[in-house]
Amino acid sequence: MNFQQLRIIREAERCRFNLTEVAKVLYTSQSGISRHIRELEEELGVELFIRHGKRFLGLTEPGKEMLTIARRILNDADKAQRLAEHFTGQHQGVLTIATTHTQACYSLPRVIKVFREIYPEIRLVLNQGSPGEIMKMLLNGEADLGIASEMLTQNSNIAAFPWFVWHHSLLVPAKHELVWRPDITLEQLAKYPLVTYRYGIAGRSQIDKAFNSAQLNPDIVLSAQDSDVVKTYVKLGLGIGIVAETASQHNHDPDLVTLKARHLFSPNTVWMAVKQGQLQRDYLWEFILLCNPDLSLDEIKNSIVTGNKNIPACLDFEI
């Protein structure tokens, strides 16, 4: 049994048992993957995978048990590697951040610019995804830091720290009649087709909650994952856009007008999160403190060790 065999079991489950994808992730050949699986099954004396011809469909019961063991061993090996890196140098390495499209485009650039000035030898990797995907990347060890919505606060294996509060705004074509209407109400807004984020993305729950509380049934004609897509279809005339203020503030399109919507929808919080119990290098803590200077290193580390949620409130400012 070796680490490559354990990685194959883990990646097979992640890639939905597509061995071609597993081979790509592990930078090897599909025949090599098949050979490793066959050798491990022969060594253990049990079949780990459910097969249909040459296709892999899932894990057998022994395979599921082996997956649990593989995850634990690989996680411990990763901790050992991190421990070695921790004491061999704090100014070189890779910081992998899993975040949403909106944060990557509009909130993180100023922080990353300062961080790079402090740590010019640190390489940064930005993986974009939904809050659920970001949480999974954190738990699987594929990301050092996750930045997203409140979903990151709902898992006991993740320690989350507030960054900032943000609000929604409206985007309308330049000649739209709402441009000349002050204090737009939800009732007025519900009369128009709407374009906004899909479920689970960028405060969509607050949008739905506001309309539900007002007993209104909005006509959301298109849902998308990021603000740029919303802007595109608003410009095409599909409907009124509801986007994050951080995205609308960077709207330089003369054909679109930004309207305030703070009085319509409750504010949202962006959280920074790390996996509980995972050894981190000092530059990760520095990155978190650059985002929210109101936090302290002692408070961050105490929260990770004890699960303490009594941490300072997030910043309330415009990125």
Disulfide bonds with the S-S distance in Angstrom:
none
